[in-house]
Amino acid sequence: MQLLPWGGKLTSESLKFFSPIVLWTRFSPSQDRFDILYSAFMDYYKAWFELIKPAVGETDASQIMSNREAQHRYLTWRAEKDPGHGMLTKLIGERSSKELLRNFLFNGINELGSRTFLDYFPEYRCEDGTINEKRSIIGKSFENRPWDTRGEFIGKISN
């Protein structure tokens, strides 16, 4: 935590998609932290690889469908509410940024399901049927890591 401090606001709506061991950090361009970040990435990669080595393919059709639905829900959330969307729009335009988000960064959204953002997150529906453009509309943002060292959630999410 000293080398890669908490990266700032993370919305309570986003928390449901993150593991307690998430690397959520930000540093200024003047800070030379690339070696530290790369080392952390490699540690995560090695741990992930050790976790999946003994894994066997899921065969239960209902669990497979549940997993696909969860992945599609995540992709749908990120394609609509990704914090980089504004920057991408400024760089390459609205249409191209949406295309990049849906077809590259969050690839699979079109193949894994047909539900829409508002199907999954109806609380974002405006009176005119459009999606509320605010990045977060419920709960609070977490300025600090909301999990303790054991991975237990220590914050309170309010709706």
BALOVO-259514 format. One record per residue: residue in three letters; x, y, z of N, C-alpha, C in turn; residue number from 1. Coordinates in pm, 1 decimal, always signed. Last residue first. Layout:
N
ATOM     r        nxx        nyy        nzz       caxx       cayy       cazz        cxx        cyy        czz     k
ATOM   ala          X          Y          Z          X          Y          Z          X          Y          Z   NUM
...
//
This chain:
159
ATOM     r        nxx        nyy        nzz       caxx       cayy       cazz        cxx        cyy        czz     k
ATOM   asn    -2771.9     +336.3      -20.4    -2849.7     +361.0     -143.4    -2940.0     +478.4     -127.3   159
ATOM   ser    -2440.4     +294.4      +97.2    -2577.5     +340.3     +119.8    -2644.7     +361.7      -14.7   158
ATOM   ile    -2207.5      +84.7     +224.5    -2266.0     +130.8      +99.1    -2410.1     +170.4     +128.0   157
ATOM   lys    -1942.0     +133.2     +433.2    -2085.6     +112.6     +429.3    -2137.1     +168.2     +298.7   156
ATOM   gly    -1631.0      -49.1     +467.4    -1713.0      +67.7     +441.4    -1861.0      +33.2     +450.5   155
ATOM   ile    -1498.7     -281.6     +488.4    -1508.5     -201.8     +610.3    -1594.4      -77.7     +592.2   154
ATOM   phe    -1482.5     -615.0     +383.8    -1532.0     -481.7     +352.4    -1553.9     -403.4     +481.0   153
ATOM   glu    -1186.5     -801.1     +412.3    -1321.6     -777.0     +462.9    -1361.8     -633.3     +433.6   152
ATOM   gly     -927.0     -857.4     +354.4    -1022.0     -854.7     +243.6    -1166.0     -835.0     +285.8   151
ATOM   arg     -749.2     -830.9     +554.1     -801.7     -966.9     +533.5     -900.6     -972.1     +417.6   150
ATOM   thr     -701.6     -561.1     +565.1     -593.5     -645.1     +514.4     -636.6     -790.9     +494.7   149
ATOM   asp    -1023.6     -424.5     +455.8     -910.8     -435.2     +548.0     -807.8     -532.1     +490.0   148
ATOM   trp    -1150.1     -208.7     +201.0    -1131.3     -342.4     +255.8    -1014.6     -341.7     +352.2   147
ATOM   pro    -1159.8      +38.2      +76.2    -1273.0       +0.2     +160.6    -1265.2     -140.8     +217.4   146
ATOM   arg     -909.5     +278.0      +58.5     -936.2     +135.5      +38.8    -1049.3      +91.0     +132.0   145
ATOM   asn    -1061.4     +603.5      +14.2     -960.6     +513.2      +69.2    -1004.1     +369.0      +46.8   144
ATOM   glu    -1276.1     +718.3     -103.3    -1147.5     +785.0     -123.0    -1032.2     +695.4      -78.4   143
ATOM   phe    -1551.6     +598.6     -250.1    -1454.0     +562.5     -149.6    -1319.9     +624.0     -185.4   142
ATOM   ser    -1870.1     +749.8     -281.7    -1740.8     +716.2     -339.2    -1644.5     +687.4     -225.2   141
ATOM   lys    -2197.8     +612.4     -230.4    -2091.2     +708.3     -207.2    -1967.1     +665.1     -281.0   140
ATOM   gly    -2527.3     +570.0     -360.0    -2421.1     +541.0     -264.8    -2319.7     +652.2     -253.0   139
ATOM   ile    -2580.5     +640.1     -706.5    -2620.3     +587.2     -577.1    -2499.8     +572.7     -486.4   138
ATOM   ile    -2475.1     +731.7     -937.7    -2595.4     +799.3     -888.9    -2639.2     +749.8     -751.8   137
ATOM   ser    -2195.7     +797.0    -1135.2    -2247.1     +729.4    -1017.1    -2370.7     +804.6     -969.8   136
ATOM   arg    -2175.2     +933.7    -1373.6    -2097.4     +811.1    -1354.7    -2150.3     +729.7    -1237.3   135
ATOM   lys    -2459.7    +1052.3    -1544.4    -2370.3    +1058.6    -1428.8    -2299.8     +925.7    -1411.8   134
ATOM   glu    -2647.3    +1008.4    -1742.6    -2505.6    +1015.1    -1782.0    -2409.3    +1024.9    -1664.8   133
ATOM   asn    -2911.2     +790.9    -1748.5    -2851.4     +900.2    -1673.0    -2701.2     +897.9    -1699.4   132
ATOM   ile    -3041.8     +696.0    -2058.4    -2955.5     +658.3    -1946.0    -2900.8     +784.0    -1881.1   131
ATOM   thr    -3391.5     +755.9    -2142.7    -3248.2     +753.2    -2170.4    -3172.0     +713.8    -2044.1   130
ATOM   gly    -3655.3     +785.9    -2073.9    -3611.4     +654.3    -2117.8    -3463.5     +644.2    -2150.2   129
ATOM   asp    -3729.8    +1021.8    -1959.4    -3748.1    +1012.6    -2104.7    -3697.2     +879.3    -2161.9   128
ATOM   glu    -3653.7     +984.0    -1694.5    -3796.4     +986.6    -1727.6    -3821.7     +971.6    -1876.4   127
ATOM   cys    -3373.9     +754.7    -1702.2    -3432.2     +888.4    -1688.1    -3579.5     +881.5    -1728.5   126
ATOM   arg    -3239.5     +480.6    -1539.3    -3333.8     +524.4    -1641.2    -3388.0     +662.8    -1607.3   125
ATOM   tyr    -3082.4     +374.3    -1342.9    -3021.9     +478.4    -1426.9    -3117.9     +533.1    -1533.2   124
ATOM   glu    -3213.6     +164.8    -1232.5    -3207.3     +287.6    -1152.7    -3145.4     +403.3    -1231.4   123
ATOM   pro    -3174.6      -57.3    -1390.3    -3290.4      +28.5    -1418.3    -3290.1     +159.3    -1339.8   122
ATOM   phe    -2947.0     -228.1    -1491.2    -2936.6     -116.0    -1397.5    -3051.8      -16.8    -1420.7   121
ATOM   tyr    -3013.4     -427.5    -1676.7    -2934.9     -461.0    -1557.3    -2942.3     -353.0    -1450.0   120
ATOM   asp    -3161.7     -280.1    -1859.0    -3215.3     -407.0    -1807.9    -3145.1     -444.6    -1678.0   119
ATOM   leu    -2987.7      -72.0    -1919.8    -3105.4      -41.1    -1837.4    -3177.7     -167.6    -1790.0   118
ATOM   phe    -2803.0     -212.5    -2080.0    -2760.3     -148.0    -1955.8    -2880.1     -123.8    -1864.4   117
ATOM   thr    -2971.5     -509.6    -2202.3    -2915.6     -375.7    -2213.9    -2871.7     -324.6    -2077.2   116
ATOM   arg    -2912.4     -847.3    -2304.4    -2971.3     -749.5    -2213.3    -2899.4     -616.5    -2225.9   115
ATOM   ser    -2788.9    -1035.0    -2453.2    -2864.4     -933.2    -2527.0    -2928.8     -829.9    -2434.9   114
ATOM   gly    -2457.1    -1180.3    -2439.0    -2594.6    -1159.5    -2396.8    -2660.2    -1049.2    -2475.9   113
ATOM   leu    -2208.2    -1226.1    -2553.7    -2244.2    -1296.3    -2430.2    -2388.8    -1278.3    -2386.6   112
ATOM   glu    -2165.5    -1065.9    -2781.2    -2176.1    -1210.4    -2795.1    -2231.4    -1281.2    -2670.6   111
ATOM   asn    -2141.9     -800.8    -2706.5    -2241.7     -834.7    -2807.9    -2264.5     -985.1    -2818.2   110
ATOM   ile    -1934.9     -811.6    -2519.7    -2064.3     -758.8    -2478.6    -2174.3     -797.0    -2578.1   109
ATOM   gly    -1697.8     -878.7    -2621.2    -1780.4     -988.4    -2572.7    -1919.1     -941.6    -2535.8   108
ATOM   asn    -1474.8     -626.6    -2513.1    -1515.9     -720.0    -2616.0    -1592.6     -837.1    -2554.7   107
ATOM   phe    -1403.2     -385.7    -2399.9    -1499.0     -474.0    -2331.6    -1561.9     -568.4    -2432.1   106
ATOM   leu    -1215.0     -283.7    -2584.6    -1185.5     -286.6    -2441.1    -1276.2     -382.8    -2364.9   105
ATOM   phe    -1363.2     -350.1    -2836.9    -1224.5     -382.9    -2806.6    -1201.7     -394.9    -2656.1   104
ATOM   asn    -1629.2     -284.6    -2864.6    -1573.9     -386.5    -2953.6    -1428.8     -423.7    -2926.4   103
ATOM   arg    -1697.8      -89.0    -2670.6    -1781.0     -207.7    -2691.0    -1710.3     -319.3    -2767.4   102
ATOM   leu    -1489.3     +105.7    -2688.7    -1527.7      +46.6    -2560.4    -1601.0      -85.9    -2580.2   101
ATOM   leu    -1492.7     +164.2    -2964.0    -1372.0     +111.8    -2901.7    -1405.3      +42.2    -2769.0   100
ATOM   glu    -1752.8     +270.7    -2988.6    -1714.4     +152.7    -3065.5    -1591.8      +85.7    -3002.8    99
ATOM   lys    -1730.4     +496.7    -2828.4    -1828.0     +391.6    -2793.2    -1793.7     +260.6    -2863.4    98
ATOM   ser    -1534.7     +632.1    -2976.8    -1505.0     +589.4    -2840.1    -1602.6     +481.1    -2795.2    97
ATOM   ser    -1663.7     +681.0    -3221.5    -1545.7     +594.3    -3218.9    -1513.6     +546.5    -3078.0    96
ATOM   arg    -1870.1     +855.9    -3131.9    -1901.2     +729.3    -3199.6    -1783.7     +631.9    -3192.3    95
ATOM   glu    -1724.5    +1075.9    -3012.0    -1823.1     +995.0    -2939.5    -1844.2     +857.3    -3003.6    94
ATOM   gly    -1366.1    +1113.8    -3065.4    -1507.4    +1137.5    -3095.5    -1598.6    +1036.5    -3028.0    93
ATOM   ile    -1105.0    +1085.8    -2985.5    -1145.5    +1021.9    -3111.8    -1292.4    +1039.5    -3147.0    92
ATOM   leu    -1057.8    +1254.3    -2758.0     -950.3    +1217.1    -2849.1    -1000.2    +1169.1    -2985.9    91
ATOM   lys    -1299.6    +1284.4    -2624.3    -1224.6    +1404.7    -2663.2    -1118.7    +1372.4    -2768.1    90
ATOM   thr    -1357.5    +1014.3    -2583.7    -1446.4    +1095.3    -2666.9    -1375.0    +1221.4    -2714.5    89
ATOM   leu    -1155.2     +940.1    -2404.7    -1159.1     +881.2    -2538.3    -1244.8     +964.1    -2633.5    88
ATOM   met    -1238.1    +1089.5    -2181.2    -1108.9    +1116.9    -2243.7    -1105.5    +1062.3    -2386.8    87
ATOM   gly    -1487.9     +966.8    -2130.3    -1478.1    +1110.5    -2159.2    -1348.8    +1146.5    -2230.1    86
ATOM   his    -1413.1     +696.7    -2075.4    -1499.8     +731.3    -2188.8    -1488.4     +878.7    -2227.6    85
ATOM   gly    -1281.5     +620.5    -1850.4    -1201.5     +669.5    -1961.3    -1283.1     +715.4    -2081.3    84
ATOM   pro    -1468.6     +512.0    -1676.4    -1421.0     +648.6    -1651.6    -1335.2     +705.8    -1764.6    83
ATOM   asp    -1749.5     +342.1    -1805.8    -1604.4     +344.3    -1793.1    -1553.9     +487.3    -1776.1    82
ATOM   lys    -2020.8     +297.5    -1834.0    -1975.8     +384.5    -1726.0    -1824.4     +390.2    -1708.1    81
ATOM   glu    -2064.8     +125.4    -2056.4    -2145.2     +247.0    -2038.4    -2083.1     +345.8    -1940.9    80
ATOM   ala    -1882.0      -77.2    -2034.1    -1897.1      -12.9    -2164.8    -1974.8     +117.7    -2153.1    79
ATOM   arg    -1926.0     -157.5    -1765.9    -1803.4      -88.7    -1803.8    -1815.2      -17.1    -1937.6    78
ATOM   trp    -2183.8     -279.6    -1780.2    -2155.5     -169.4    -1688.1    -2036.2      -88.8    -1737.7    77
ATOM   thr    -2133.4     -480.7    -1967.9    -2236.0     -379.3    -1994.9    -2214.1     -256.5    -1907.5    76
ATOM   leu    -1944.7     -636.2    -1834.9    -1908.6     -570.1    -1960.5    -2005.7     -457.2    -1993.3    75
ATOM   tyr    -2108.1     -723.2    -1614.9    -1986.5     -644.4    -1593.7    -1948.8     -567.1    -1720.7    74
ATOM   arg    -2301.4     -869.6    -1755.4    -2341.9     -757.4    -1670.0    -2223.9     -664.0    -1645.3    73
ATOM   his    -2141.7    -1067.1    -1868.6    -2211.2     -972.8    -1956.3    -2255.6     -849.0    -1877.2    72
ATOM   gln    -2061.4    -1202.9    -1638.7    -1961.2    -1138.6    -1723.2    -2026.1    -1034.6    -1813.8    71
ATOM   ala    -2311.3    -1295.3    -1549.2    -2230.9    -1207.5    -1463.2    -2125.6    -1133.7    -1545.3    70
ATOM   glu    -2382.2    -1459.6    -1767.1    -2466.4    -1345.1    -1730.9    -2387.7    -1245.1    -1646.0    69
ATOM   arg    -2182.8    -1653.0    -1751.8    -2194.3    -1568.9    -1872.1    -2273.8    -1442.3    -1840.9    68
ATOM   asn    -2248.4    -1767.1    -1503.0    -2118.6    -1702.6    -1522.8    -2121.1    -1609.6    -1643.4    67
ATOM   ser    -2500.3    -1873.1    -1563.1    -2487.0    -1772.8    -1457.1    -2355.8    -1695.8    -1471.9    66
ATOM   met    -2430.6    -2060.4    -1756.5    -2518.9    -1948.9    -1792.4    -2508.7    -1836.4    -1689.1    65
ATOM   ile    -2276.9    -2230.9    -1594.9    -2216.9    -2167.1    -1712.3    -2299.3    -2045.7    -1753.2    64
ATOM   gln    -2471.2    -2316.5    -1417.1    -2359.5    -2236.1    -1366.4    -2289.6    -2164.1    -1481.0    63
ATOM   ser    -2634.5    -2463.7    -1589.1    -2691.7    -2347.0    -1520.2    -2581.8    -2257.1    -1463.5    62
ATOM   ala    -2458.4    -2667.8    -1676.4    -2512.8    -2570.2    -1771.6    -2568.8    -2446.4    -1702.5    61
ATOM   asp    -2167.4    -2772.9    -1541.8    -2307.1    -2749.3    -1504.8    -2362.7    -2635.6    -1591.2    60
ATOM   thr    -1902.3    -2772.5    -1600.7    -1989.4    -2854.8    -1684.7    -2136.7    -2833.8    -1654.8    59
ATOM   glu    -1604.3    -2587.9    -1613.4    -1739.5    -2598.3    -1557.8    -1825.7    -2680.3    -1653.6    58
ATOM   gly    -1282.6    -2736.2    -1611.9    -1389.2    -2667.9    -1683.8    -1524.5    -2691.5    -1619.7    57
ATOM   val    -1081.6    -2695.9    -1320.4    -1140.8    -2781.2    -1423.9    -1254.7    -2703.6    -1488.5    56
ATOM   ala     -773.4    -2570.6    -1188.2     -915.3    -2554.4    -1221.2     -958.5    -2652.1    -1330.6    55
ATOM   pro     -506.6    -2566.2    -1123.5     -583.0    -2686.9    -1088.6     -731.8    -2680.6    -1129.2    54
ATOM   lys     -441.0    -2307.9    -1242.7     -375.2    -2433.5    -1282.6     -458.8    -2556.5    -1246.7    53
ATOM   ile     -556.5    -2083.7    -1129.9     -628.2    -2150.4    -1238.9     -565.9    -2283.5    -1280.6    52
ATOM   leu     -379.3    -2008.8     -924.9     -519.5    -2036.6     -893.6     -589.8    -2114.6    -1004.5    51
ATOM   glu     -145.7    -1961.5    -1064.8     -147.8    -2069.2     -965.2     -291.6    -2106.4     -927.2    50
ATOM   phe     -229.4    -1737.9    -1212.4     -192.5    -1860.4    -1281.4     -195.3    -1979.5    -1185.7    49
ATOM   trp     -262.5    -1552.8    -1006.0     -377.3    -1592.9    -1087.1     -349.3    -1725.8    -1156.2    48
ATOM   ala       +5.1    -1527.4     -923.5      -96.2    -1576.4     -829.1     -219.2    -1626.8     -904.8    47
ATOM   lys     +115.9    -1420.5    -1159.5     +163.7    -1549.5    -1108.0      +62.0    -1610.0    -1011.4    46
ATOM   tyr      -27.7    -1177.3    -1173.6      -35.6    -1274.8    -1282.0       +6.0    -1413.3    -1233.1    45
ATOM   tyr      +56.0    -1048.3     -938.8      -85.6    -1081.9     -958.6      -99.8    -1191.3    -1063.7    44
ATOM   asp     +329.1    -1021.2    -1001.0     +287.8    -1094.5     -880.7     +142.0    -1138.5     -892.2    43
ATOM   met     +310.4     -860.1    -1230.7     +365.2     -994.9    -1242.7     +329.1    -1080.3    -1121.2    42
ATOM   phe     +205.4     -624.7    -1113.8     +131.4     -695.4    -1217.6     +179.3     -840.0    -1229.0    41
ATOM   ala     +419.5     -556.3     -947.6     +289.7     -589.9     -888.5     +204.5     -668.3     -988.5    40
ATOM   ser     +611.4     -500.7    -1145.5     +636.7     -606.1    -1047.2     +505.5     -651.5     -982.6    39
ATOM   tyr     +489.2     -281.8    -1270.2     +515.1     -404.2    -1345.6     +537.0     -522.1    -1251.0    38
ATOM   leu     +492.3      -97.1    -1057.3     +365.2     -140.1    -1116.1     +383.3     -271.1    -1193.3    37
ATOM   ile     +767.9      -68.5    -1021.5     +684.2     -115.9     -911.2     +552.6     -170.7     -966.3    36
ATOM   asp     +841.7      +36.2    -1267.9     +900.5      -90.3    -1222.3     +816.2     -151.8    -1111.4    35
ATOM   phe     +692.2     +275.9    -1270.7     +663.6     +171.5    -1367.5     +722.0      +36.4    -1326.8    34
ATOM   arg     +716.8     +504.0    -1125.8     +667.0     +386.3    -1055.2     +643.5     +267.3    -1148.2    33
ATOM   asp     +823.8     +797.2    -1100.7     +872.8     +682.5    -1175.1     +835.5     +556.0    -1098.6    32
ATOM   gln     +619.2    +1076.1    -1125.4     +663.3     +966.7    -1039.9     +705.4     +848.1    -1125.8    31
ATOM   ser     +518.5    +1247.9    -1310.9     +654.6    +1274.5    -1263.7     +707.7    +1162.0    -1174.6    30
ATOM   pro     +256.2    +1173.9    -1352.3     +355.8    +1140.4    -1455.2     +499.4    +1162.9    -1409.6    29
ATOM   ser     +132.7    +1044.7    -1037.1     +154.4    +1152.6    -1133.3     +259.0    +1110.9    -1234.9    28
ATOM   phe      -70.6     +754.3     -999.1      +43.4     +837.9     -962.8      +66.9     +938.6    -1073.3    27
ATOM   arg     -303.5     +538.2     -860.5     -279.0     +646.1     -955.5     -155.9     +720.8     -906.9    26
ATOM   thr     -471.9     +225.9     -821.3     -373.3     +326.1     -784.3     -360.3     +428.8     -894.9    25
ATOM   trp     -576.6      -54.0     -730.9     -646.2      +68.0     -772.6     -556.1     +181.9     -730.5    24
ATOM   leu     -572.2     -378.5     -752.6     -475.1     -269.9     -755.7     -547.5     -149.5     -813.0    23
ATOM   val     -776.7     -581.6     -542.2     -760.9     -499.4     -662.7     -647.2     -399.0     -644.6    22
ATOM   ile     -851.5     -751.8     -345.7     -707.7     -740.0     -371.8     -679.6     -657.9     -497.9    21
ATOM   pro    -1126.9     -761.2     -338.0    -1057.8     -686.8     -231.8     -907.7     -673.3     -255.4    20
ATOM   ser    -1240.4     -714.5     -676.6    -1191.6     -801.3     -570.8    -1127.3     -715.2     -462.6    19
ATOM   phe    -1524.7     -549.4     -818.1    -1383.2     -555.1     -783.7    -1356.3     -651.8     -669.6    18
ATOM   phe    -1790.9     -510.8     -862.1    -1716.0     -575.0     -969.2    -1568.3     -595.3     -934.0    17
ATOM   lys    -1894.9     -368.4     -654.4    -1944.4     -505.4     -671.6    -1866.9     -581.8     -779.0    16
ATOM   leu    -1787.9     -109.8     -681.8    -1727.8     -204.6     -587.7    -1770.9     -348.6     -611.6    15
ATOM   ser    -1937.7      +58.6     -838.0    -1830.2      -17.3     -902.5    -1775.4     -126.5     -812.1    14
ATOM   glu    -2105.6     +179.6     -656.9    -2165.8      +99.0     -763.5    -2061.1      +10.8     -831.5    13
ATOM   ser    -1936.3     +328.8     -506.6    -1994.9     +211.7     -443.0    -2059.2     +121.3     -547.6    12
ATOM   thr    -1647.4     +433.5     -695.9    -1788.1     +444.1     -657.3    -1837.6     +315.4     -593.5    11
ATOM   leu    -1352.8     +553.9     -586.8    -1410.4     +435.3     -648.7    -1555.1     +433.6     -601.9    10
ATOM   lys    -1112.1     +808.8     -577.9    -1252.6     +769.4     -572.4    -1283.4     +643.1     -652.8     9
ATOM   gly     -776.3     +681.5     -539.8     -878.8     +784.8     -538.9    -1017.4     +725.0     -547.2     8
ATOM   gly     -596.0     +466.2     -532.5     -598.6     +557.9     -645.1     -705.7     +662.7     -647.3     7
ATOM   trp     -384.4     +380.0     -263.5     -520.0     +380.0     -317.8     -534.0     +493.6     -418.5     6
ATOM   pro      -33.0     +341.1     -351.6     -143.9     +383.3     -266.0     -277.4     +380.9     -339.8     5
ATOM   leu     +206.0     +149.9     -386.8      +96.0     +177.0     -478.9      -26.2     +215.8     -396.2     4
ATOM   leu     +376.3     +154.9     -163.7     +431.9     +171.6     -297.7     +325.2     +207.7     -401.5     3
ATOM   gln     +208.5     +115.8      +55.2     +295.5     +232.4      +53.7     +346.1     +260.2      -88.2     2
ATOM   met      +81.9     -119.8       +0.0       +0.0       +0.0       +0.0      +86.4     +126.4       +0.0     1
//
